Amino acid sequence: MKSLLGRAINSFGLRSIEFRGSRKDTQPVLGSYAPLSEVFCVGRRENYFIHDGYHHRDAIRYFDDTSSKVGEWQVEVYQFAREIADRDALTRVCDVGCGSARKLLRYFTDLTTVGVDVAETCTWLRRRHPDRLWIEAGANARPPFPVDLVICADVIEHVLDPDALLSYIADLSPRQVVISTPERNLLRRGTHNGPPSNPSHVREWNFTEWEAYLRAFFDVREHFISNAGQATQCALCAPRSGPRS
């Protein structure tokens, strides 16, 4: 029975499930998940639609993504972005908050790419990949060519002003945007009101809050949990026509 269940789970792609013979070393189930009042609650616009009472950090801790130890997060986000690029014949890709750029170069090496990140990371990238374009993040950072596809994988939770980030992406006028962030209620059971347990995260959204926030800037075409084991939620968006709220 256990092997049949394992095969059934694997058929749905849930390969991070771990079977346990005992729950002695795990947290209790009771009280370990967010109440329904938080799961479906959408907060105020000035709180980025996160529910009232959530504690946001007020300072940034720099996260160095150039280490080889952090290269395999959000792989499925880049795979999905590549599928969108192929489907829609998108050839010019901008990765905002590209970090080490391992996944950008793995999945988009045959396309025209530009990576956007902080100065320290861009310096490292220019040494390692001098044949590619890297530009330092900032309100005026613009690729020298029109962008078809923007990827922003697990970046927004690291910034103090997510409005500025989403405005920057929208102002690039891409045809498609693939963006991801941790789903707070999946990320760490029982931690729902902040600040995030990851010290480099300023804030985290649940599924409902984040879609409401994205809709202030974009048309949201798809929104799904891309990796339950890593608590990743992913959205496919397009810039909205008309004024943003």
C-alpha positions as CSV (number, residue, x, y, z in Angstrom):
1,M,0.0,0.0,0.0
2,K,2.8,2.4,0.8
3,S,4.4,1.9,-2.6
4,L,1.1,2.3,-4.4
5,L,0.5,5.6,-2.5
6,G,4.0,6.7,-3.3
7,R,3.5,6.0,-7.0
8,A,0.2,7.9,-6.9
9,I,1.8,10.9,-5.2
10,N,4.6,10.9,-7.7
11,S,2.2,10.8,-10.6
12,F,1.0,14.3,-9.4
13,G,4.5,15.6,-9.1
14,L,4.6,15.8,-5.3
15,R,8.0,14.3,-4.9
16,S,8.9,16.2,-1.8
17,I,6.5,14.1,0.3
18,E,8.4,12.2,3.0
19,F,6.8,9.2,4.7
20,R,7.3,9.0,8.4
21,G,6.6,6.0,10.6
22,S,6.1,8.2,13.7
23,R,5.1,11.8,14.4
24,K,7.2,12.0,17.6
25,D,9.7,14.4,16.0
26,T,7.2,16.6,14.2
27,Q,5.1,19.6,15.2
28,P,1.5,18.9,16.2
29,V,-1.0,19.3,13.4
30,L,-3.5,21.1,15.6
31,G,-2.9,24.9,15.4
32,S,-0.1,24.6,13.0
33,Y,-1.8,26.1,10.0
34,A,-3.3,29.6,9.3
35,P,-6.9,30.1,10.3
36,L,-9.4,30.6,7.5
37,S,-9.8,34.2,8.5
38,E,-6.1,34.8,7.4
39,V,-6.0,32.4,4.5
40,F,-8.7,34.3,2.6
41,C,-8.2,37.8,4.1
42,V,-7.0,40.6,1.9
43,G,-5.5,43.6,3.6
44,R,-5.3,47.3,2.7
45,R,-3.5,48.7,-0.4
46,E,-1.0,50.6,1.8
47,N,0.0,47.3,3.4
48,Y,0.5,45.7,0.0
49,F,-2.8,43.8,0.6
50,I,-1.2,41.8,3.5
51,H,-3.7,41.5,6.4
52,D,-3.7,44.0,9.3
53,G,-1.5,42.9,12.1
54,Y,1.3,41.5,10.0
55,H,4.8,42.7,11.0
56,H,7.0,43.9,8.1
57,R,10.7,44.4,8.5
58,D,12.0,47.9,8.1
59,A,15.5,47.1,7.0
60,I,17.1,45.1,4.2
61,R,19.7,42.3,4.8
62,Y,21.6,41.7,1.6
63,F,21.2,38.1,0.3
64,D,24.2,36.8,-1.7
65,D,22.9,34.5,-4.4
66,T,26.3,33.8,-6.1
67,S,27.0,30.9,-3.8
68,S,26.7,27.5,-5.5
69,K,24.6,26.3,-2.5
70,V,21.6,28.3,-3.5
71,G,21.4,27.5,-7.2
72,E,18.5,25.1,-7.3
73,W,15.6,27.1,-5.9
74,Q,12.9,28.2,-8.3
75,V,14.1,25.9,-11.1
76,E,10.5,25.2,-12.1
77,V,9.8,29.0,-12.4
78,Y,12.5,29.3,-15.0
79,Q,11.3,26.1,-16.8
80,F,7.8,27.6,-16.9
81,A,9.2,30.9,-18.2
82,R,11.0,29.1,-20.9
83,E,7.8,27.3,-21.9
84,I,6.1,30.7,-22.2
85,A,8.9,32.1,-24.2
86,D,8.7,29.2,-26.7
87,R,4.9,29.3,-26.8
88,D,4.8,33.0,-27.6
89,A,8.0,33.4,-29.6
90,L,9.6,35.6,-27.0
91,T,13.3,36.2,-27.7
92,R,14.5,39.0,-25.4
93,V,14.5,38.1,-21.7
94,C,15.2,40.3,-18.7
95,D,15.8,38.6,-15.3
96,V,15.2,41.2,-12.5
97,G,17.1,40.1,-9.4
98,C,19.0,37.5,-11.4
99,G,21.4,36.6,-8.6
100,S,24.0,34.1,-9.8
101,A,22.1,33.9,-13.2
102,R,22.7,30.1,-13.3
103,K,19.1,29.4,-14.2
104,L,18.8,32.3,-16.6
105,L,21.9,31.0,-18.5
106,R,20.8,27.4,-18.2
107,Y,17.4,27.9,-19.8
108,F,17.9,31.0,-22.0
109,T,21.4,30.8,-23.2
110,D,20.2,30.7,-26.9
111,L,18.2,33.9,-26.4
112,T,19.1,37.6,-25.9
113,T,19.3,38.1,-22.1
114,V,19.9,40.9,-19.6
115,G,20.3,40.4,-15.9
116,V,19.5,43.1,-13.4
117,D,20.9,43.0,-9.9
118,V,22.8,45.0,-7.2
119,A,26.3,46.4,-8.0
120,E,28.2,43.7,-6.1
121,T,26.4,40.9,-8.0
122,C,26.8,42.6,-11.4
123,T,30.6,42.9,-10.7
124,W,30.8,39.2,-10.0
125,L,28.6,38.3,-13.1
126,R,30.7,40.5,-15.5
127,R,33.8,38.6,-14.4
128,R,32.3,35.2,-14.9
129,H,30.1,35.9,-18.0
130,P,31.6,38.9,-19.9
131,D,29.8,38.0,-23.0
132,R,26.4,38.7,-21.4
133,L,24.7,41.9,-20.4
134,W,24.4,42.8,-16.7
135,I,23.0,46.1,-15.5
136,E,22.8,47.5,-12.0
137,A,19.4,47.8,-10.4
138,G,17.8,51.2,-10.1
139,A,14.8,53.2,-11.2
140,N,16.6,54.3,-14.4
141,A,18.2,50.9,-15.2
142,R,16.9,50.1,-18.7
143,P,18.0,47.4,-21.1
144,P,19.3,48.7,-24.5
145,F,16.6,46.8,-26.3
146,P,12.8,46.2,-25.9
147,V,12.0,43.3,-23.5
148,D,9.6,40.5,-24.4
149,L,9.7,38.6,-21.1
150,V,10.6,39.6,-17.6
151,I,11.4,37.0,-14.9
152,C,11.4,38.0,-11.3
153,A,11.9,34.9,-9.2
154,D,11.6,35.2,-5.4
155,V,12.9,38.8,-5.4
156,I,9.9,40.9,-4.2
157,E,10.1,39.5,-0.6
158,H,13.6,41.0,-0.3
159,V,12.8,44.6,-1.1
160,L,11.5,47.4,1.1
161,D,9.4,49.0,-1.6
162,P,7.7,46.4,-3.7
163,D,5.6,49.1,-5.4
164,A,8.8,50.4,-7.0
165,L,9.8,47.0,-8.2
166,L,6.5,46.2,-9.8
167,S,6.3,49.6,-11.3
168,Y,9.8,49.1,-12.8
169,I,8.8,45.8,-14.3
170,A,5.6,47.3,-15.8
171,D,7.4,50.2,-17.2
172,L,9.6,47.8,-19.2
173,S,6.4,47.0,-21.1
174,P,7.2,43.3,-21.6
175,R,4.7,41.1,-23.3
176,Q,4.8,38.6,-20.4
177,V,6.0,38.6,-16.8
178,V,6.8,35.5,-14.8
179,I,7.1,36.3,-11.1
180,S,7.3,34.2,-8.0
181,T,7.5,34.6,-4.2
182,P,7.1,32.3,-1.2
183,E,3.6,31.5,-0.1
184,R,3.6,32.4,3.6
185,N,1.2,29.8,4.8
186,L,3.2,27.0,3.1
187,L,6.6,28.3,4.0
188,R,6.6,27.7,7.7
189,R,3.7,26.2,9.6
190,G,2.4,28.4,12.3
191,T,4.3,31.5,11.2
192,H,1.8,33.8,9.6
193,N,2.1,37.3,11.1
194,G,5.7,38.2,10.5
195,P,8.3,39.2,10.5
196,P,9.5,36.4,8.2
197,S,11.7,33.7,9.7
198,N,14.2,34.3,6.8
199,P,16.1,37.3,7.9
200,S,16.6,38.5,4.3
201,H,12.8,38.7,3.7
202,V,11.1,41.9,4.4
203,R,7.6,40.5,4.1
204,E,5.7,37.5,2.7
205,W,2.3,37.2,1.1
206,N,-0.2,34.4,1.2
207,F,-1.8,33.2,-2.0
208,T,-4.9,35.5,-1.8
209,E,-3.0,38.6,-0.8
210,W,-0.4,38.3,-3.5
211,E,-2.8,37.9,-6.3
212,A,-4.7,41.0,-5.1
213,Y,-1.4,42.9,-5.0
214,L,-0.3,41.8,-8.4
215,R,-3.6,42.9,-9.9
216,A,-2.9,46.4,-8.8
217,F,-0.2,46.4,-11.6
218,F,-0.9,43.6,-14.0
219,D,-3.4,41.4,-15.6
220,V,-2.9,38.1,-13.9
221,R,-3.3,35.3,-16.4
222,E,-2.2,32.3,-14.3
223,H,-1.4,31.9,-10.6
224,F,-0.4,28.6,-9.0
225,I,1.8,26.8,-6.5
226,S,4.8,25.8,-8.6
227,N,6.7,24.0,-5.9
228,A,4.9,23.0,-2.7
229,G,8.0,21.6,-1.1
230,Q,9.8,25.0,-1.5
231,A,6.5,27.0,-0.8
232,T,6.8,28.8,-4.2
233,Q,3.8,30.5,-5.7
234,C,4.2,31.7,-9.3
235,A,2.2,34.0,-11.6
236,L,2.1,34.8,-15.3
237,C,1.1,38.4,-15.8
238,A,0.9,41.0,-18.5
239,P,1.1,44.8,-18.1
240,R,-2.3,46.4,-17.7
241,S,-3.6,48.9,-20.2
242,G,-4.7,52.1,-18.6
243,P,-3.7,53.6,-15.2
244,R,-2.5,51.5,-12.3
245,S,-4.1,51.7,-8.9
